[in-house]
Amino acid sequence: MAEWSATVGKRKCSQDKQVDEQPVRKKGLSLCSTRCGIAFTMHMCNFIMMAQCTVLNITMLAMVNSTDRRFQFNDSTEGLPGDSFGGPNNAPGSLPAGVPVYNWSPQIQGIIFSSLSYGLVPMLLLSGYLAGRIGTKRVVGVSLFATSLFTMFAPLAAELGLVSFIATRIAQSIGQGSVLGGQHALWEKWGPPHERSQLCSISLSGMVLGTFAILLGGMICQNLGWPFSQIYSLFAGGIGCVYCLLWFVLVYDDPISHPWINITEREYIISSLADQMHVSPCKQPLPIKAMLRSLPLWSICVCGFGHQWLMITLMVYTPTYINSVFNINVRDNGFLSALPFLISWVTGILGGQLADFLLTKNFRLVTVRKAATFLGNFPSSALLVVLPYITPSYIMTMTLLSLSCGLSSFCHSGIYINVLDIAPRHSSFLTGATRGFIYIAGFLTPTVNGFLLDQDPEFGWRNVFLLLFTINLSGLITYLIFGEAVIQDWAKERKLTRL
């Protein structure tokens, strides 16, 4: 009887533990939760940062001499259906008299666009390391304030000359690199494994929504002239400086130090990360040699590089491509250029929801990551290759651009959070390091594309999209072969035995 009682007691105890643990594992992400609030705070931070730098993509059409059409391969003057925006469909050059216009070739424009990545790449690596040491709150907050200040100074730098303008954008990129590289350390301590897709997609989708500033920039340039976009730069920079105060109030580096978090949510996050956060990364040296020999890690870098080449081409050259095909005014161009990114913002958030839903249905983690990465790469690049070969029309062109841009956001639930799967203990450093490699495409893409458009006026866009497809497909194949989603041996806790 005593043995039977002990057996029943153990069985009951184990059942009680399972009952206690099961709801924790199946607990869904609530919009009222603190971790969701952190994600939306990061979402707005990314939105402000991207809104500060993307307005130049549409403003450039009005700043540059509109008589330079060397990279326009189609002479279509088709207006928008029904002229839905009212008034004549004036050309981009119809600006108030006396407005200064720059004679910058496509190659020079590519250098200006790429200058926003010169300081970004090294700071991604450094900021990821600093965020793991001193915390994301300080790194991102100070960096957002710095890049906001340089955004406010950008109009003055443009008036002083090309060199000062590029130098200001490089300084601005240093702050942006710190924001991008430092933010992912948050989910090392705030993101339960089965919610990371949703939390990361919410925060990263702010970058896509920030590109929607192209619409506002187009309206300003068309109605008031591009010099009035300087007011936009001052406004966006001021909003960033004010938002920094809100950031320091609302964001904390971990649930333990957060003063307003619900106790139940705090215990849930800590228990879900117990296996990964048992030992602080600061107490273990970084296994640099093992990282350099890791094929899964290199596959993330190579595939991310190809996807970033795709995204930079879409973000920077969508207004230029639409202008070269349809020759419409800057206001209408801003609307058409912003539409694909609005769709991408929606699909990015839904993609995170879908990825975590599949994980709850016992899909393998590596299958979900690779499926999301495939959807975000191959269809998007393939659709762009088709563009130059079809007869230009608003419906077909905007459909292909919207599908390409919309599908690309699925990668937010794929390669961009895969580092948290394979090396959670070193995720802050590795996220910055991999992003540093990935964002090399940030300054190579505009430079190479500008060169191709400048050298080959007739087939420039075909060459741009074919090169994009080749780079993107190569990275995708590499990831599908070597990508993994299990904790690597070099990322596991090393136990020392003392004799």
HELIX and SHEET records of a PDB file:
HELIX    1   1 ALA A    2  LYS A   26  1                                  25    
HELIX    2   2 THR A   34  MET A   63  1                                  30    
HELIX    3   3 PRO A   81  ASP A   83  5                                   3    
HELIX    4   4 PRO A  106  SER A  114  1                                   9    
HELIX    5   5 SER A  115  SER A  117  5                                   3    
HELIX    6   6 LEU A  120  ILE A  134  1                                  15    
HELIX    7   7 THR A  136  LEU A  160  1                                  25    
HELIX    8   8 LEU A  162  GLY A  182  1                                  21    
HELIX    9   9 GLN A  183  ALA A  185  5                                   3    
HELIX   10  10 LEU A  186  TRP A  190  1                                   5    
HELIX   11  11 PRO A  193  GLU A  195  5                                   3    
HELIX   12  12 ARG A  196  GLY A  210  1                                  15    
HELIX   13  13 ALA A  213  ASN A  223  1                                  11    
HELIX   14  14 TRP A  226  PHE A  228  5                                   3    
HELIX   15  15 SER A  229  LEU A  250  1                                  22    
HELIX   16  16 ILE A  263  SER A  272  1                                  10    
HELIX   17  17 PRO A  281  LYS A  283  5                                   3    
HELIX   18  18 ILE A  288  LEU A  292  1                                   5    
HELIX   19  19 LEU A  295  PHE A  326  1                                  32    
HELIX   20  20 VAL A  330  THR A  360  1                                  31    
HELIX   21  21 LEU A  365  VAL A  386  1                                  22    
HELIX   22  22 LEU A  387  TYR A  389  5                                   3    
HELIX   23  23 TYR A  394  SER A  408  1                                  15    
HELIX   24  24 SER A  409  SER A  413  5                                   5    
HELIX   25  25 ILE A  415  ILE A  417  5                                   3    
HELIX   26  26 ASN A  418  ILE A  422  1                                   5    
HELIX   27  27 PRO A  424  HIS A  426  5                                   3    
HELIX   28  28 SER A  427  ILE A  438  1                                  12    
HELIX   29  29 ALA A  441  GLN A  455  1                                  15    
HELIX   30  30 GLY A  460  PHE A  482  1                                  23    
HELIX   31  31 ASP A  489  ALA A  491  5                                   3    
END                                                                             
